[in-house]
Amino acid sequence: MTRFLTTIQYLSHKQSTARLADDLPAPMIDEAVEGKLTRDALGNGLTFRIPTFDSMQVGDRFLVVMSSFDNNFGTVGQVTGPLGSPEAFVHVPAERCVGFANLVHGP
């Protein structure tokens, strides 16, 4: 089904979505130590996690994107878990992470 929106309806929807996006907590990478990754961590894959926030619901979807000048990867995750205790995480396999090893300093 298609619904046509007036400019005012579109702008109203766009602004409320933008406000919501600004309120989202920063994602975390489980394998990061003091905000940094190692090549060893990339070799095991990475787990991206979004901290729970008030309006998070089971079934919500989110996008994880890793990007550099010579490599990129994206995948969709879905909020899971029991009602009242949602979890949002996605594991990026090692074979997708190792292409970013040139961006990591150290072992």
Biopython code that builds the backbone (N, CA, C, O; Angstrom):
import numpy as np
from Bio.PDB.StructureBuilder import StructureBuilder

atoms = [
    (1, "MET", "N", (0.838, -1.165, 0.000)),
    (1, "MET", "CA", (0.000, 0.000, 0.000)),
    (1, "MET", "C", (0.889, 1.236, 0.000)),
    (1, "MET", "O", (1.887, 1.286, 0.719)),
    (2, "THR", "N", (0.537, 2.214, -0.790)),
    (2, "THR", "CA", (1.276, 3.460, -0.877)),
    (2, "THR", "C", (0.446, 4.581, -0.293)),
    (2, "THR", "O", (-0.750, 4.693, -0.561)),
    (3, "ARG", "N", (1.090, 5.403, 0.504)),
    (3, "ARG", "CA", (0.411, 6.561, 1.071)),
    (3, "ARG", "C", (1.196, 7.796, 0.681)),
    (3, "ARG", "O", (2.400, 7.872, 0.931)),
    (4, "PHE", "N", (0.540, 8.751, 0.080)),
    (4, "PHE", "CA", (1.182, 9.987, -0.304)),
    (4, "PHE", "C", (1.162, 10.961, 0.866)),
    (4, "PHE", "O", (0.147, 11.098, 1.550)),
    (5, "LEU", "N", (2.288, 11.637, 1.093)),
    (5, "LEU", "CA", (2.409, 12.580, 2.194)),
    (5, "LEU", "C", (2.527, 14.000, 1.659)),
    (5, "LEU", "O", (3.117, 14.235, 0.605)),
    (6, "THR", "N", (1.966, 14.925, 2.392)),
    (6, "THR", "CA", (2.191, 16.328, 2.075)),
    (6, "THR", "C", (3.593, 16.686, 2.543)),
    (6, "THR", "O", (4.205, 15.941, 3.309)),
    (7, "THR", "N", (4.097, 17.808, 2.090)),
    (7, "THR", "CA", (5.421, 18.252, 2.520)),
    (7, "THR", "C", (5.467, 18.433, 4.037)),
    (7, "THR", "O", (6.461, 18.079, 4.671)),
    (8, "ILE", "N", (4.427, 18.968, 4.610)),
    (8, "ILE", "CA", (4.379, 19.186, 6.064)),
    (8, "ILE", "C", (4.416, 17.844, 6.796)),
    (8, "ILE", "O", (5.119, 17.715, 7.799)),
    (9, "GLN", "N", (3.674, 16.846, 6.316)),
    (9, "GLN", "CA", (3.687, 15.531, 6.953)),
    (9, "GLN", "C", (5.077, 14.902, 6.849)),
    (9, "GLN", "O", (5.579, 14.328, 7.816)),
    (10, "TYR", "N", (5.692, 15.014, 5.676)),
    (10, "TYR", "CA", (7.021, 14.446, 5.473)),
    (10, "TYR", "C", (8.038, 15.087, 6.417)),
    (10, "TYR", "O", (8.797, 14.383, 7.084)),
    (11, "LEU", "N", (8.054, 16.418, 6.475)),
    (11, "LEU", "CA", (9.005, 17.118, 7.329)),
    (11, "LEU", "C", (8.766, 16.798, 8.801)),
    (11, "LEU", "O", (9.719, 16.662, 9.568)),
    (12, "SER", "N", (7.514, 16.679, 9.195)),
    (12, "SER", "CA", (7.190, 16.341, 10.574)),
    (12, "SER", "C", (7.735, 14.960, 10.923)),
    (12, "SER", "O", (8.339, 14.782, 11.981)),
    (13, "HIS", "N", (7.528, 13.988, 10.047)),
    (13, "HIS", "CA", (8.028, 12.626, 10.265)),
    (13, "HIS", "C", (9.554, 12.620, 10.275)),
    (13, "HIS", "O", (10.164, 11.977, 11.129)),
    (14, "LYS", "N", (10.167, 13.320, 9.344)),
    (14, "LYS", "CA", (11.620, 13.360, 9.234)),
    (14, "LYS", "C", (12.241, 13.943, 10.503)),
    (14, "LYS", "O", (13.247, 13.425, 10.988)),
    (15, "GLN", "N", (11.666, 14.997, 11.039)),
    (15, "GLN", "CA", (12.213, 15.615, 12.238)),
    (15, "GLN", "C", (12.093, 14.694, 13.449)),
    (15, "GLN", "O", (13.032, 14.604, 14.240)),
    (16, "SER", "N", (10.975, 14.016, 13.614)),
    (16, "SER", "CA", (10.827, 13.134, 14.772)),
    (16, "SER", "C", (11.784, 11.951, 14.682)),
    (16, "SER", "O", (12.294, 11.497, 15.707)),
    (17, "THR", "N", (12.036, 11.447, 13.486)),
    (17, "THR", "CA", (12.992, 10.359, 13.314)),
    (17, "THR", "C", (14.402, 10.836, 13.632)),
    (17, "THR", "O", (15.167, 10.128, 14.287)),
    (18, "ALA", "N", (14.741, 12.016, 13.177)),
    (18, "ALA", "CA", (16.077, 12.551, 13.428)),
    (18, "ALA", "C", (16.302, 12.763, 14.928)),
    (18, "ALA", "O", (17.393, 12.495, 15.431)),
    (19, "ARG", "N", (15.289, 13.236, 15.637)),
    (19, "ARG", "CA", (15.435, 13.431, 17.075)),
    (19, "ARG", "C", (15.678, 12.100, 17.766)),
    (19, "ARG", "O", (16.502, 12.014, 18.677)),
    (20, "LEU", "N", (14.971, 11.065, 17.343)),
    (20, "LEU", "CA", (15.146, 9.743, 17.933)),
    (20, "LEU", "C", (16.572, 9.251, 17.705)),
    (20, "LEU", "O", (17.207, 8.738, 18.627)),
    (21, "ALA", "N", (17.074, 9.405, 16.487)),
    (21, "ALA", "CA", (18.420, 8.933, 16.164)),
    (21, "ALA", "C", (19.466, 9.634, 17.024)),
    (21, "ALA", "O", (20.461, 9.016, 17.403)),
    (22, "ASP", "N", (19.262, 10.912, 17.338)),
    (22, "ASP", "CA", (20.217, 11.633, 18.166)),
    (22, "ASP", "C", (20.238, 11.125, 19.595)),
    (22, "ASP", "O", (21.237, 11.295, 20.294)),
    (23, "ASP", "N", (19.161, 10.508, 20.039)),
    (23, "ASP", "CA", (19.056, 10.040, 21.414)),
    (23, "ASP", "C", (19.585, 8.621, 21.623)),
    (23, "ASP", "O", (19.615, 8.139, 22.755)),
    (24, "LEU", "N", (19.999, 7.954, 20.559)),
    (24, "LEU", "CA", (20.466, 6.577, 20.684)),
    (24, "LEU", "C", (21.832, 6.527, 21.358)),
    (24, "LEU", "O", (22.678, 7.388, 21.116)),
    (25, "PRO", "N", (22.051, 5.518, 22.205)),
    (25, "PRO", "CA", (23.366, 5.394, 22.849)),
    (25, "PRO", "C", (24.416, 4.933, 21.840)),
    (25, "PRO", "O", (24.092, 4.269, 20.856)),
    (26, "ALA", "N", (25.657, 5.284, 22.089)),
    (26, "ALA", "CA", (26.747, 4.874, 21.202)),
    (26, "ALA", "C", (26.916, 3.359, 21.264)),
    (26, "ALA", "O", (26.829, 2.773, 22.344)),
    (27, "PRO", "N", (27.157, 2.720, 20.123)),
    (27, "PRO", "CA", (27.383, 1.271, 20.136)),
    (27, "PRO", "C", (28.743, 0.945, 20.740)),
    (27, "PRO", "O", (29.623, 1.801, 20.829)),
    (28, "MET", "N", (28.893, -0.303, 21.150)),
    (28, "MET", "CA", (30.156, -0.781, 21.718)),
    (28, "MET", "C", (30.625, -1.994, 20.912)),
    (28, "MET", "O", (29.820, -2.692, 20.295)),
    (29, "ILE", "N", (31.911, -2.228, 20.929)),
    (29, "ILE", "CA", (32.484, -3.443, 20.343)),
    (29, "ILE", "C", (33.061, -4.228, 21.514)),
    (29, "ILE", "O", (33.975, -3.758, 22.193)),
    (30, "ASP", "N", (32.529, -5.421, 21.749)),
    (30, "ASP", "CA", (32.925, -6.211, 22.918)),
    (30, "ASP", "C", (34.434, -6.439, 22.992)),
    (30, "ASP", "O", (35.005, -6.445, 24.082)),
    (31, "GLU", "N", (35.080, -6.625, 21.850)),
    (31, "GLU", "CA", (36.500, -6.972, 21.821)),
    (31, "GLU", "C", (37.421, -5.761, 21.968)),
    (31, "GLU", "O", (38.633, -5.934, 22.096)),
    (32, "ALA", "N", (36.887, -4.557, 21.954)),
    (32, "ALA", "CA", (37.714, -3.345, 22.091)),
    (32, "ALA", "C", (38.181, -3.198, 23.535)),
    (32, "ALA", "O", (37.409, -3.393, 24.473)),
    (33, "VAL", "N", (39.447, -2.856, 23.696)),
    (33, "VAL", "CA", (40.018, -2.603, 25.016)),
    (33, "VAL", "C", (40.438, -1.138, 25.041)),
    (33, "VAL", "O", (41.277, -0.705, 24.251)),
    (34, "GLU", "N", (39.843, -0.385, 25.957)),
    (34, "GLU", "CA", (40.069, 1.055, 26.042)),
    (34, "GLU", "C", (39.811, 1.735, 24.695)),
    (34, "GLU", "O", (40.523, 2.661, 24.305)),
    (35, "GLY", "N", (38.783, 1.260, 23.996)),
    (35, "GLY", "CA", (38.380, 1.863, 22.730)),
    (35, "GLY", "C", (39.221, 1.475, 21.534)),
    (35, "GLY", "O", (39.057, 2.048, 20.457)),
    (36, "LYS", "N", (40.127, 0.505, 21.695)),
    (36, "LYS", "CA", (41.022, 0.118, 20.601)),
    (36, "LYS", "C", (40.882, -1.365, 20.302)),
    (36, "LYS", "O", (40.579, -2.170, 21.183)),
    (37, "LEU", "N", (41.109, -1.709, 19.034)),
    (37, "LEU", "CA", (41.070, -3.104, 18.585)),
    (37, "LEU", "C", (42.471, -3.581, 18.252)),
    (37, "LEU", "O", (43.359, -2.784, 17.948)),
    (38, "THR", "N", (42.657, -4.888, 18.313)),
    (38, "THR", "CA", (43.927, -5.501, 17.913)),
    (38, "THR", "C", (43.674, -6.379, 16.689)),
    (38, "THR", "O", (42.535, -6.727, 16.377)),
    (39, "ARG", "N", (44.764, -6.727, 16.007)),
    (39, "ARG", "CA", (44.641, -7.645, 14.864)),
    (39, "ARG", "C", (44.115, -9.013, 15.344)),
    (39, "ARG", "O", (43.365, -9.684, 14.635)),
    (40, "ASP", "N", (44.520, -9.406, 16.545)),
    (40, "ASP", "CA", (44.036, -10.672, 17.103)),
    (40, "ASP", "C", (42.518, -10.643, 17.251)),
    (40, "ASP", "O", (41.843, -11.625, 16.942)),
    (41, "ALA", "N", (41.984, -9.524, 17.722)),
    (41, "ALA", "CA", (40.533, -9.398, 17.871)),
    (41, "ALA", "C", (39.850, -9.512, 16.514)),
    (41, "ALA", "O", (38.831, -10.191, 16.385)),
    (42, "LEU", "N", (40.409, -8.847, 15.496)),
    (42, "LEU", "CA", (39.824, -8.941, 14.157)),
    (42, "LEU", "C", (39.841, -10.378, 13.662)),
    (42, "LEU", "O", (38.908, -10.824, 12.994)),
    (43, "GLY", "N", (40.914, -11.106, 13.996)),
    (43, "GLY", "CA", (41.042, -12.495, 13.568)),
    (43, "GLY", "C", (40.020, -13.426, 14.193)),
    (43, "GLY", "O", (39.809, -14.535, 13.703)),
    (44, "ASN", "N", (39.383, -12.986, 15.272)),
    (44, "ASN", "CA", (38.338, -13.786, 15.925)),
    (44, "ASN", "C", (36.934, -13.284, 15.610)),
    (44, "ASN", "O", (35.945, -13.902, 16.003)),
    (45, "GLY", "N", (36.850, -12.159, 14.896)),
    (45, "GLY", "CA", (35.551, -11.549, 14.621)),
    (45, "GLY", "C", (35.211, -10.530, 15.698)),
    (45, "GLY", "O", (35.834, -10.503, 16.760)),
    (46, "LEU", "N", (34.231, -9.701, 15.419)),
    (46, "LEU", "CA", (33.843, -8.634, 16.341)),
    (46, "LEU", "C", (32.363, -8.722, 16.678)),
    (46, "LEU", "O", (31.545, -9.091, 15.835)),
    (47, "THR", "N", (32.028, -8.383, 17.910)),
    (47, "THR", "CA", (30.639, -8.340, 18.330)),
    (47, "THR", "C", (30.267, -6.890, 18.619)),
    (47, "THR", "O", (30.782, -6.278, 19.555)),
    (48, "PHE", "N", (29.364, -6.350, 17.802)),
    (48, "PHE", "CA", (28.860, -4.995, 17.997)),
    (48, "PHE", "C", (27.611, -5.082, 18.867)),
    (48, "PHE", "O", (26.741, -5.924, 18.644)),
    (49, "ARG", "N", (27.536, -4.199, 19.861)),
    (49, "ARG", "CA", (26.423, -4.232, 20.807)),
    (49, "ARG", "C", (25.876, -2.816, 21.002)),
    (49, "ARG", "O", (26.639, -1.867, 21.182)),
    (50, "ILE", "N", (24.559, -2.688, 20.966)),
    (50, "ILE", "CA", (23.902, -1.409, 21.243)),
    (50, "ILE", "C", (23.310, -1.500, 22.639)),
    (50, "ILE", "O", (22.477, -2.367, 22.904)),
    (51, "PRO", "N", (23.734, -0.604, 23.545)),
    (51, "PRO", "CA", (23.170, -0.629, 24.898)),
    (51, "PRO", "C", (21.650, -0.429, 24.867)),
    (51, "PRO", "O", (21.118, 0.252, 23.990)),
    (52, "THR", "N", (20.972, -1.031, 25.831)),
    (52, "THR", "CA", (19.522, -0.912, 25.929)),
    (52, "THR", "C", (19.133, 0.547, 26.148)),
    (52, "THR", "O", (19.775, 1.262, 26.917)),
    (53, "PHE", "N", (18.074, 0.981, 25.464)),
    (53, "PHE", "CA", (17.537, 2.329, 25.662)),
    (53, "PHE", "C", (16.029, 2.222, 25.809)),
    (53, "PHE", "O", (15.444, 1.193, 25.469)),
    (54, "ASP", "N", (15.395, 3.269, 26.309)),
    (54, "ASP", "CA", (13.980, 3.243, 26.700)),
    (54, "ASP", "C", (13.034, 2.699, 25.637)),
    (54, "ASP", "O", (12.172, 1.879, 25.952)),
    (55, "SER", "N", (13.171, 3.134, 24.386)),
    (55, "SER", "CA", (12.192, 2.730, 23.368)),
    (55, "SER", "C", (12.608, 1.469, 22.594)),
    (55, "SER", "O", (11.947, 1.102, 21.622)),
    (56, "MET", "N", (13.692, 0.804, 23.010)),
    (56, "MET", "CA", (14.130, -0.419, 22.322)),
    (56, "MET", "C", (13.095, -1.521, 22.517)),
    (56, "MET", "O", (12.603, -1.748, 23.623)),
    (57, "GLN", "N", (12.776, -2.201, 21.412)),
    (57, "GLN", "CA", (11.794, -3.276, 21.472)),
    (57, "GLN", "C", (12.310, -4.502, 20.733)),
    (57, "GLN", "O", (13.040, -4.385, 19.749)),
    (58, "VAL", "N", (11.932, -5.661, 21.209)),
    (58, "VAL", "CA", (12.262, -6.902, 20.519)),
    (58, "VAL", "C", (11.688, -6.822, 19.103)),
    (58, "VAL", "O", (10.529, -6.453, 18.916)),
    (59, "GLY", "N", (12.500, -7.166, 18.124)),
    (59, "GLY", "CA", (12.080, -7.113, 16.722)),
    (59, "GLY", "C", (12.609, -5.892, 15.991)),
    (59, "GLY", "O", (12.631, -5.887, 14.760)),
    (60, "ASP", "N", (13.043, -4.841, 16.714)),
    (60, "ASP", "CA", (13.642, -3.677, 16.057)),
    (60, "ASP", "C", (14.860, -4.138, 15.275)),
    (60, "ASP", "O", (15.542, -5.082, 15.673)),
    (61, "ARG", "N", (15.130, -3.470, 14.160)),
    (61, "ARG", "CA", (16.285, -3.820, 13.338)),
    (61, "ARG", "C", (17.288, -2.679, 13.355)),
    (61, "ARG", "O", (16.919, -1.518, 13.537)),
    (62, "PHE", "N", (18.559, -3.015, 13.163)),
    (62, "PHE", "CA", (19.613, -2.014, 13.115)),
    (62, "PHE", "C", (20.659, -2.430, 12.096)),
    (62, "PHE", "O", (20.736, -3.598, 11.714)),
    (63, "LEU", "N", (21.450, -1.487, 11.666)),
    (63, "LEU", "CA", (22.449, -1.710, 10.627)),
    (63, "LEU", "C", (23.843, -1.496, 11.205)),
    (63, "LEU", "O", (24.101, -0.486, 11.859)),
    (64, "VAL", "N", (24.740, -2.449, 10.961)),
    (64, "VAL", "CA", (26.145, -2.327, 11.336)),
    (64, "VAL", "C", (26.935, -2.145, 10.053)),
    (64, "VAL", "O", (26.829, -2.955, 9.132)),
    (65, "VAL", "N", (27.729, -1.079, 9.993)),
    (65, "VAL", "CA", (28.532, -0.795, 8.801)),
    (65, "VAL", "C", (29.978, -0.582, 9.219)),
    (65, "VAL", "O", (30.265, 0.194, 10.131)),
    (66, "MET", "N", (30.885, -1.277, 8.544)),
    (66, "MET", "CA", (32.324, -1.068, 8.693)),
    (66, "MET", "C", (32.810, -0.575, 7.337)),
    (66, "MET", "O", (32.490, -1.171, 6.308)),
    (67, "SER", "N", (33.584, 0.514, 7.328)),
    (67, "SER", "CA", (33.975, 1.086, 6.047)),
    (67, "SER", "C", (35.349, 1.740, 6.137)),
    (67, "SER", "O", (35.678, 2.382, 7.135)),
    (68, "SER", "N", (36.144, 1.570, 5.087)),
    (68, "SER", "CA", (37.428, 2.250, 4.933)),
    (68, "SER", "C", (37.572, 2.563, 3.448)),
    (68, "SER", "O", (36.668, 2.276, 2.663)),
    (69, "PHE", "N", (38.701, 3.148, 3.059)),
    (69, "PHE", "CA", (38.893, 3.481, 1.646)),
    (69, "PHE", "C", (38.901, 2.251, 0.752)),
    (69, "PHE", "O", (38.439, 2.316, -0.388)),
    (70, "ASP", "N", (39.414, 1.134, 1.245)),
    (70, "ASP", "CA", (39.564, -0.040, 0.388)),
    (70, "ASP", "C", (38.738, -1.254, 0.809)),
    (70, "ASP", "O", (38.899, -2.336, 0.246)),
    (71, "ASN", "N", (37.867, -1.087, 1.781)),
    (71, "ASN", "CA", (37.062, -2.222, 2.232)),
    (71, "ASN", "C", (35.766, -1.705, 2.854)),
    (71, "ASN", "O", (35.741, -0.628, 3.449)),
    (72, "ASN", "N", (34.706, -2.470, 2.712)),
    (72, "ASN", "CA", (33.465, -2.118, 3.397)),
    (72, "ASN", "C", (32.638, -3.365, 3.621)),
    (72, "ASN", "O", (32.750, -4.356, 2.899)),
    (73, "PHE", "N", (31.805, -3.286, 4.645)),
    (73, "PHE", "CA", (30.952, -4.408, 5.011)),
    (73, "PHE", "C", (29.759, -3.857, 5.770)),
    (73, "PHE", "O", (29.899, -2.926, 6.564)),
    (74, "GLY", "N", (28.605, -4.420, 5.533)),
    (74, "GLY", "CA", (27.409, -4.037, 6.273)),
    (74, "GLY", "C", (26.515, -5.236, 6.486)),
    (74, "GLY", "O", (26.461, -6.141, 5.654)),
    (75, "THR", "N", (25.822, -5.239, 7.594)),
    (75, "THR", "CA", (24.875, -6.308, 7.889)),
    (75, "THR", "C", (23.768, -5.766, 8.778)),
    (75, "THR", "O", (23.943, -4.762, 9.468)),
    (76, "VAL", "N", (22.642, -6.434, 8.753)),
    (76, "VAL", "CA", (21.494, -6.024, 9.553)),
    (76, "VAL", "C", (21.388, -6.934, 10.766)),
    (76, "VAL", "O", (21.541, -8.151, 10.663)),
    (77, "GLY", "N", (21.125, -6.327, 11.913)),
    (77, "GLY", "CA", (20.886, -7.080, 13.140)),
    (77, "GLY", "C", (19.463, -6.848, 13.607)),
    (77, "GLY", "O", (18.790, -5.928, 13.142)),
    (78, "GLN", "N", (19.009, -7.677, 14.521)),
    (78, "GLN", "CA", (17.661, -7.553, 15.055)),
    (78, "GLN", "C", (17.708, -7.669, 16.579)),
    (78, "GLN", "O", (18.424, -8.503, 17.133)),
    (79, "VAL", "N", (16.930, -6.818, 17.238)),
    (79, "VAL", "CA", (16.858, -6.846, 18.692)),
    (79, "VAL", "C", (16.145, -8.129, 19.114)),
    (79, "VAL", "O", (15.060, -8.437, 18.621)),
    (80, "THR", "N", (16.760, -8.866, 20.024)),
    (80, "THR", "CA", (16.200, -10.132, 20.504)),
    (80, "THR", "C", (16.098, -10.087, 22.022)),
    (80, "THR", "O", (16.349, -9.048, 22.634)),
    (81, "GLY", "N", (15.738, -11.187, 22.617)),
    (81, "GLY", "CA", (15.691, -11.287, 24.068)),
    (81, "GLY", "C", (14.273, -11.322, 24.590)),
    (81, "GLY", "O", (13.322, -11.101, 23.840)),
    (82, "PRO", "N", (14.130, -11.597, 25.870)),
    (82, "PRO", "CA", (12.792, -11.635, 26.468)),
    (82, "PRO", "C", (12.204, -10.231, 26.572)),
    (82, "PRO", "O", (12.938, -9.244, 26.621)),
    (83, "LEU", "N", (10.895, -10.151, 26.605)),
    (83, "LEU", "CA", (10.242, -8.858, 26.756)),
    (83, "LEU", "C", (10.721, -8.187, 28.024)),
    (83, "LEU", "O", (10.851, -8.828, 29.067)),
    (84, "GLY", "N", (10.981, -6.902, 27.933)),
    (84, "GLY", "CA", (11.465, -6.162, 29.089)),
    (84, "GLY", "C", (12.966, -6.214, 29.265)),
    (84, "GLY", "O", (13.514, -5.489, 30.096)),
    (85, "SER", "N", (13.654, -7.066, 28.492)),
    (85, "SER", "CA", (15.105, -7.179, 28.585)),
    (85, "SER", "C", (15.702, -7.410, 27.187)),
    (85, "SER", "O", (16.325, -8.441, 26.933)),
    (86, "PRO", "N", (15.504, -6.436, 26.287)),
    (86, "PRO", "CA", (15.976, -6.636, 24.914)),
    (86, "PRO", "C", (17.500, -6.578, 24.816)),
    (86, "PRO", "O", (18.169, -5.931, 25.622)),
    (87, "GLU", "N", (18.024, -7.263, 23.818)),
    (87, "GLU", "CA", (19.457, -7.254, 23.537)),
    (87, "GLU", "C", (19.649, -6.933, 22.065)),
    (87, "GLU", "O", (18.922, -7.443, 21.212)),
    (88, "ALA", "N", (20.627, -6.087, 21.767)),
    (88, "ALA", "CA", (20.915, -5.740, 20.384)),
    (88, "ALA", "C", (22.396, -5.946, 20.132)),
    (88, "ALA", "O", (23.226, -5.141, 20.554)),
    (89, "PHE", "N", (22.719, -7.020, 19.446)),
    (89, "PHE", "CA", (24.113, -7.271, 19.100)),
    (89, "PHE", "C", (24.175, -8.052, 17.797)),
    (89, "PHE", "O", (23.223, -8.732, 17.414)),
    (90, "VAL", "N", (25.310, -7.941, 17.126)),
    (90, "VAL", "CA", (25.544, -8.717, 15.911)),
    (90, "VAL", "C", (27.030, -9.063, 15.873)),
    (90, "VAL", "O", (27.886, -8.229, 16.169)),
    (91, "HIS", "N", (27.316, -10.300, 15.504)),
    (91, "HIS", "CA", (28.702, -10.755, 15.385)),
    (91, "HIS", "C", (29.119, -10.654, 13.925)),
    (91, "HIS", "O", (28.444, -11.178, 13.039)),
    (92, "VAL", "N", (30.237, -9.977, 13.681)),
    (92, "VAL", "CA", (30.808, -9.881, 12.340)),
    (92, "VAL", "C", (31.920, -10.911, 12.269)),
    (92, "VAL", "O", (32.871, -10.841, 13.047)),
    (93, "PRO", "N", (31.821, -11.877, 11.344)),
    (93, "PRO", "CA", (32.811, -12.955, 11.300)),
    (93, "PRO", "C", (34.213, -12.460, 10.932)),
    (93, "PRO", "O", (34.381, -11.433, 10.275)),
    (94, "ALA", "N", (35.207, -13.223, 11.378)),
    (94, "ALA", "CA", (36.613, -12.864, 11.168)),
    (94, "ALA", "C", (36.929, -12.617, 9.700)),
    (94, "ALA", "O", (37.667, -11.686, 9.379)),
    (95, "GLU", "N", (36.393, -13.422, 8.816)),
    (95, "GLU", "CA", (36.723, -13.266, 7.389)),
    (95, "GLU", "C", (36.281, -11.911, 6.837)),
    (95, "GLU", "O", (36.822, -11.449, 5.832)),
    (96, "ARG", "N", (35.308, -11.272, 7.482)),
    (96, "ARG", "CA", (34.882, -9.931, 7.069)),
    (96, "ARG", "C", (35.707, -8.852, 7.778)),
    (96, "ARG", "O", (35.841, -7.741, 7.266)),
    (97, "CYS", "N", (36.254, -9.169, 8.939)),
    (97, "CYS", "CA", (37.002, -8.188, 9.747)),
    (97, "CYS", "C", (38.464, -8.044, 9.317)),
    (97, "CYS", "O", (39.019, -6.948, 9.393)),
    (98, "VAL", "N", (39.092, -9.130, 8.866)),
    (98, "VAL", "CA", (40.525, -9.084, 8.603)),
    (98, "VAL", "C", (40.878, -8.087, 7.499)),
    (98, "VAL", "O", (42.024, -7.641, 7.431)),
    (99, "GLY", "N", (39.951, -7.733, 6.655)),
    (99, "GLY", "CA", (40.204, -6.739, 5.617)),
    (99, "GLY", "C", (40.452, -5.355, 6.182)),
    (99, "GLY", "O", (40.875, -4.456, 5.455)),
    (100, "PHE", "N", (40.193, -5.170, 7.477)),
    (100, "PHE", "CA", (40.417, -3.878, 8.122)),
    (100, "PHE", "C", (41.676, -3.877, 8.984)),
    (100, "PHE", "O", (41.920, -2.923, 9.723)),
    (101, "ALA", "N", (42.480, -4.946, 8.893)),
    (101, "ALA", "CA", (43.664, -5.080, 9.749)),
    (101, "ALA", "C", (44.661, -3.946, 9.530)),
    (101, "ALA", "O", (45.388, -3.583, 10.455)),
    (102, "ASN", "N", (44.708, -3.381, 8.322)),
    (102, "ASN", "CA", (45.657, -2.291, 8.062)),
    (102, "ASN", "C", (45.313, -1.024, 8.849)),
    (102, "ASN", "O", (46.128, -0.104, 8.908)),
    (103, "LEU", "N", (44.119, -0.957, 9.455)),
    (103, "LEU", "CA", (43.711, 0.207, 10.238)),
    (103, "LEU", "C", (44.021, 0.057, 11.718)),
    (103, "LEU", "O", (43.827, 0.990, 12.498)),
    (104, "VAL", "N", (44.505, -1.127, 12.107)),
    (104, "VAL", "CA", (44.740, -1.431, 13.522)),
    (104, "VAL", "C", (46.243, -1.407, 13.797)),
    (104, "VAL", "O", (47.040, -1.929, 13.018)),
    (105, "HIS", "N", (46.606, -0.798, 14.903)),
    (105, "HIS", "CA", (48.005, -0.763, 15.319)),
    (105, "HIS", "C", (48.252, -1.842, 16.356)),
    (105, "HIS", "O", (47.385, -2.112, 17.188)),
    (106, "GLY", "N", (49.403, -2.452, 16.319)),
    (106, "GLY", "CA", (49.746, -3.468, 17.325)),
    (106, "GLY", "C", (49.404, -4.867, 16.864)),
    (106, "GLY", "O", (49.052, -5.085, 15.705)),
    (107, "PRO", "N", (49.512, -5.829, 17.796)),
    (107, "PRO", "CA", (49.336, -7.263, 17.441)),
    (107, "PRO", "C", (47.922, -7.616, 17.048)),
    (107, "PRO", "O", (47.639, -8.771, 16.731)),
]
sb = StructureBuilder()
sb.init_structure("model")
sb.init_model(0)
sb.init_chain("A")
sb.init_seg("    ")
for serial, (resi, resn, name, xyz) in enumerate(atoms, 1):
    if name == "N":
        sb.init_residue(resn, " ", resi, " ")
    sb.init_atom(name, np.array(xyz, "f"), 0.0, 1.0, " ", f" {name:<3s}", serial, name[0])
structure = sb.get_structure()
